[in-house]
Amino acid sequence: MLTTLYVRDLAVVAEAEIELGPGMTVVTGETGAGKSLLVDALLLLTGARADADLVRAGAPRAEVSAEFALAEHSAARQWLQEHELDDGPACRLRRVLVAGGGSRAWINGRPAAIAQLEALGARLLEIHGQHEHQALLHRDHQLALLDAFGNHARLVDQVRMVASRMRDLEADARALGDDGTRESRLAMLAHQCAELERWALPPERHRELEAEQRRLGHAERLIGGATALAEMIEGDDGLRVRLARAVSELAKLGELDPELLAWREMLGSALIQAEEVGRSLSRYAQARDLDPARLAEVDAHLQHLHDLARKHRTGAEALVATLDRLREEHDALASSGAKIDALALERKALRAEYNTSAAQLTTARRAAAQLLGTQVAALMDQLGMAGGTLEVALEALPDDAIDGNGRERCDFLISTNPGQPPKPLRRIASGGELARISLALEVAMLGLDEVGCMVFDEVDSGIGGGVAETVGRKLRALGQVRQVLCVTHLPQVAAQGHAHLKVSKSSDERGTCTQIEPLDTEGRREELARMLGGLSITRETRAHARTMLERAQTDD
């Protein structure tokens, strides 16, 4: 239930705070005073498009906020809990429109996306009137209304539960490869594993193969270089001979000065190392051969590794890990046959269960559709649409469809005049007729849907007299089970309210401003007298207003 609505700098409203209670609250005022701004404010809180033109002239921003009291098990409270936005038994919505364009929103003090505001708003209130954004125009909502009218909650829950289990099984089956591709996937995995088993190498072995490729590719240069170096060391006038002479000369000099003998030892060690290097280079050169066949084999192996790495989108050194992963997938898929067979049996049983539950729901919906159509047609006759009809059309889905909402879709078809073919409700042009049809549906439903607050904007458009009084009584009856906020210009409707808000507009040199004030009994009589008599309020119009209020109270 909506308990408080606060508006600041929205269009011609400088600032207003309204406290609302249960029952039916009517909103009246002169034409152009801004009665529908309350509806606009609520639309903004349910995710409607934020138009910068709604910001009051000269103000940097406009603000709209509201507080709702939540029933313990309401859909709104459950949504808040699921999105971790709950804050006890109350819900606070706030939206700020910036004059330069754009808006921000909050739910219970936390920043929220407009999509979240829209989803939550649909669970908090319904707005009926001459607006585009009406849940009643959506087929999903129409189906939900039909199910609420027929008290199908248990059947709907059963169908949704079975459909959810079937979706889970389908996902499990796809994970096991039971989607018509299992055999081809097994063959592909086997081929990939065979390729990798032939060519993939551990990282260290891969590095060794790359080093061997470098050696084989430069073998001629390596052999020639090693041979030349060995000759430089071991030749007739090579490094070894020269070092030997130097050692001998230092030995002779050391006889004259012992200090030089230490250097002789160092030079002798260099001679030994040079001799070892020379012999090693000779052996290296003699051991190396040009081997084009082995080089081609190594090149081919490394090319395969490069191609496989590109194919599997990984590095060549990670191909062994890729092989292990593909082996695991192959083994799991190969052993999934028994699981797939078990899933097939379970899916068959669930399919039968779904068919039974969906058929029961279809039968119940057909009966409810006929009864709802009959009741709404009777109410349309009372609401000034004599001869109007409502046909609840159920469109069957394909036989193999598994849908959580059942095997049909719903469309409300309306004819507002005798002899006219029924058309989808969403195509009806007259906003007033659409609003009264909405009222007829809600009265027929008697608030069976969970939304706690219903807003009717100008539902009395184009009617008067006895029809207007009937509309008022229906709204008051609806107010016994749901909170109702009704913007009206007819005294017959306004008299039926449990509470009354008056919207007035004043102008001065600073601009135009709208005020919203609650009316007491005396104020209500004066407002009804104004609505009855216009500019001329007489004793008779006041007496008529008093009678209308008293009759509304005694009709409960």
Secondary structure, 3 states (H helix, E strand, C coil): CEEEEEEEEECCEEEEEEECCCCEEEEEECCCCCCCHHHHHHHHHCCCCCCHHHECCCCCEEEEEEEEECCCCCHHHHHHHHCCCCCCCEEEEEEEEECCCCEEEEECCEEECHHHHHHHHHHHEEEEECCCCCHHHCHHHHHHHHHHHCCCHHHHHHHHHHHHHHHHHHHHHHHCCCCCCHHHHHHHHHHHHHHHHHHCCCHHHHHHHHHHHHHHHCHHHHHHHHHHHHHHHHCCCCHHHHHHHHHHHHHHHHHHCHHHHHHHHHHHHHHHHHHHHHHHHHHHHHHCCCCHHHHHHHHHHHHHHHHHHHHCCCCHHHHHHHHHHHHHHHHHHHCCHHHHHHHHHHHHHHHHHHHHHHHHHHHHHHHHHHHHHHHHHHHHHHCCCCCCEEEEEEEECCCCCCCCCCCEEEEEEEECCCCCCCEEHHHCCCHHHHHHHHHHHHHHHCCCCCCCEEEEECCCCCCCHHHHHHHHHHHHHHHCCCEEEEECCCHHHHCCCCEEEEEEEEEECCEEEEEEEECCHHHHHHHHHHHHHCCCCCHHHHHHHHHHHHHHHHCC
